């Protein structure tokens, strides 16, 4: 039986254990993560937390609607054991009818597929850096070699520094700096990831926020100054992670790829693609 359980009635331990041990595990679905990025969220639960489906929602003018939160690429159904497409459909059909609109991304491991597909790129780090480098594109190999010659260095930086760069050099970017700041500070405090800055001499060029969950290293957020591009700072940032975690079972999750130019950049590191579905529904429409 699938039940709709409100956040304040949730058995957090059982819920997080399900996410941790699920076949589809993603950092975005943990309770601590959703508590930060979602304005509100509840959960659909199968039996005794054998499978769960987090439901992030907002309320406007007295009506509720489901929407994918910032910094939360994939949600959907998470199960400890294999489940059928029919069970996933039951989760979808168990969403309360009072939500007048649904816009929700499933995860790439879900069976449910929709014509509205999104793309993500992953790089398995189970080989040595030299072996991984062989699969870089010709242009990326050149960029990496140029970055090495530029004598760039890496040091820890704060999320405030990263936000300052974002505001100055990406003025049209729509993002929640409050949520990003809260998320980054929680991640650093609880050792669930790291932020590093790329420097040329003492000049900060930019940096990136990475999350670590299970075997995934998620490239969640980055920002760079204009002069960083010619110095190949973003390539240097990524290869530093590749070098650090080479020969492990970890996967570098680039956390994006729908924008062709960005997807091409991620693919140039030898990353492979995965697809996940976006589920959309309005009141009175049929599933």
JOCORBEL-V32808 format. One record per residue. RES is the residue in one small letter. SS is DSSP state (~ for helix, > for strand, _ for the rest). Layout:
{{RES & SS} {RES & SS}}
//
This chain:
{{x & _} {x & >} {x & >} {x & >} {x & >} {x & _} {x & ~} {x & ~} {x & ~} {x & _} {x & _} {x & ~} {x & ~} {x & ~} {x & ~} {x & ~} {x & ~} {x & ~} {x & ~} {x & ~} {x & ~} {x & _} {x & _} {x & _} {x & _} {x & _} {x & ~} {x & ~} {x & ~} {x & _} {x & ~} {x & ~} {x & ~} {x & ~} {x & ~} {x & ~} {x & ~} {x & _} {x & _} {x & >} {x & >} {x & >} {x & >} {x & >} {x & >} {x & >} {x & _} {x & _} {x & _} {x & _} {x & >} {x & >} {x & >} {x & >} {x & >} {x & >} {x & >} {x & >} {x & >} {x & >} {x & _} {x & _} {x & >} {x & >} {x & >} {x & >} {x & >} {x & _} {x & _} {x & _} {x & _} {x & _} {x & _} {x & _} {x & _} {x & _} {x & >} {x & >} {x & >} {x & _} {x & _} {x & _} {x & _} {x & _} {x & ~} {x & ~} {x & ~} {x & ~} {x & ~} {x & ~} {x & ~} {x & ~} {x & ~} {x & _} {x & _} {x & _} {x & _} {x & _} {x & >} {x & >} {x & >} {x & >} {x & >} {x & >} {x & >} {x & _} {x & _} {x & _} {x & _} {x & _} {x & _} {x & _} {x & _} {x & _} {x & _} {x & _} {x & >} {x & >} {x & >} {x & >} {x & >} {x & >} {x & >} {x & >} {x & _} {x & _} {x & _} {x & _} {x & ~} {x & ~} {x & ~} {x & ~} {x & ~} {x & ~} {x & _} {x & _} {x & _} {x & ~} {x & ~} {x & ~} {x & ~} {x & ~} {x & ~} {x & ~} {x & ~} {x & ~} {x & ~} {x & ~} {x & ~} {x & _} {x & _} {x & >} {x & >} {x & >} {x & >} {x & >} {x & _} {x & _} {x & ~} {x & ~} {x & ~} {x & ~} {x & ~} {x & ~} {x & ~} {x & ~} {x & ~} {x & ~} {x & ~} {x & _} {x & _} {x & _} {x & _} {x & _} {x & _} {x & _} {x & ~} {x & ~} {x & ~} {x & ~} {x & ~} {x & ~} {x & ~} {x & ~} {x & ~} {x & ~} {x & ~} {x & ~} {x & ~} {x & _} {x & _} {x & _} {x & >} {x & >} {x & >} {x & >} {x & >} {x & >} {x & >} {x & >} {x & _} {x & _} {x & >} {x & >} {x & >} {x & >} {x & >} {x & >} {x & >} {x & >} {x & >} {x & >} {x & >} {x & _} {x & _} {x & >} {x & >} {x & >} {x & >} {x & >} {x & >} {x & >} {x & >} {x & >} {x & _} {x & ~} {x & ~} {x & ~} {x & _} {x & _} {x & _} {x & _} {x & ~} {x & ~} {x & ~} {x & ~} {x & ~} {x & ~} {x & ~} {x & ~} {x & ~} {x & ~} {x & ~} {x & ~} {x & _} {x & _} {x & _} {x & _} {x & _} {x & _} {x & >} {x & >} {x & >} {x & _} {x & _} {x & _} {x & _} {x & _} {x & _} {x & ~} {x & ~} {x & ~} {x & ~} {x & ~} {x & ~} {x & ~} {x & ~} {x & _} {x & _} {x & _} {x & _} {x & >} {x & >} {x & >} {x & >} {x & >} {x & >} {x & >} {x & >} {x & >} {x & >} {x & >} {x & _} {x & _} {x & _} {x & _} {x & _}}
//
